[in-house]
């Protein structure tokens, strides 16, 4: 007897063999798609990337030492956040 035998459902798992109908084996189970192929990945990645760009510019922007290029980079990052959020929303609506 092992420590795992007293867990709930241990007796149900122990009796199932691959020859029984309804028993699934790991190779029969459908594989989950890779992360980069999931509906939320592209938009979420872009939104987070844009947030990181804005986050790196934020201390300079709030200190008053910002140049024009800091503002440009922050604007590009904010635009990427908006595009990423739009992609996530549209993918959510299309998925079904």
C-alpha positions in Angstrom: 0.0 0.0 0.0 1.4 3.4 -0.9 0.6 6.9 0.4 -1.5 7.6 -2.8 -3.8 4.6 -2.3 -5.9 6.4 0.3 -6.6 9.4 -2.0 -10.1 9.8 -3.4 -10.5 8.1 -6.7 -7.5 5.9 -6.3 -9.6 2.7 -6.3 -11.3 3.9 -9.6 -8.0 4.5 -11.3 -6.4 1.3 -10.2 -9.1 -0.9 -11.7 -9.1 0.6 -15.2 -7.0 -1.1 -17.8 -6.4 0.0 -21.4 -8.4 -3.1 -22.6 -11.6 -2.0 -21.0 -14.1 0.0 -23.0 -14.1 3.6 -22.0 -10.6 3.6 -20.6 -8.3 6.1 -22.2 -4.6 5.9 -22.6 -2.4 8.9 -23.0 -1.9 8.3 -26.7 -5.7 8.2 -27.2 -6.3 11.6 -25.6 -6.3 14.6 -28.0 -3.2 16.7 -27.6 -3.7 20.3 -26.5 -2.6 22.8 -29.2 0.6 24.6 -28.6 0.3 27.9 -26.8 1.1 30.0 -29.9 -1.9 28.5 -31.7 -4.5 29.3 -29.0 -7.1 32.0 -29.6 -5.8 34.4 -27.0 -2.1 34.2 -27.5 -1.4 36.7 -30.3 -3.4 39.5 -28.8 -2.3 38.9 -25.3 1.3 38.8 -26.3 1.1 42.1 -28.1 -0.8 43.8 -25.3 1.7 42.7 -22.7 4.6 43.7 -25.0 3.1 47.2 -25.4 2.5 47.4 -21.7 6.2 46.6 -21.1 7.3 49.4 -23.5 5.1 51.9 -21.8 6.3 50.7 -18.4 9.9 51.2 -19.3 9.1 54.8 -20.5 6.9 55.6 -17.5 9.6 56.7 -15.0 11.2 59.1 -17.5 7.8 60.5 -18.6 6.7 61.2 -15.0 10.0 62.7 -13.9 9.8 65.5 -16.5 13.1 64.5 -18.2 11.4 62.9 -21.2 12.5 63.8 -24.7 10.3 63.6 -27.8 11.5 60.0 -28.5 10.4 58.9 -25.0 6.9 60.1 -25.8 7.0 58.5 -29.3 8.0 55.1 -27.8 5.3 55.4 -25.1 2.7 56.2 -27.8 3.8 53.2 -29.9 3.6 51.0 -26.8 0.1 52.3 -26.0 -1.0 51.7 -29.6 0.3 48.1 -29.4 -1.7 47.6 -26.2 -4.9 48.8 -27.9 -4.3 46.6 -31.0 -3.5 43.6 -28.7 -6.7 44.1 -26.7 -8.7 44.4 -29.9 -7.2 41.2 -31.2 -8.1 39.3 -28.0 -11.6 40.7 -28.1 -12.2 39.8 -31.7 -10.6 36.3 -31.3 -12.9 35.7 -28.3 -15.9 36.6 -30.3 -14.8 34.3 -33.2 -14.0 31.3 -31.2 -17.5 30.4 -30.8 
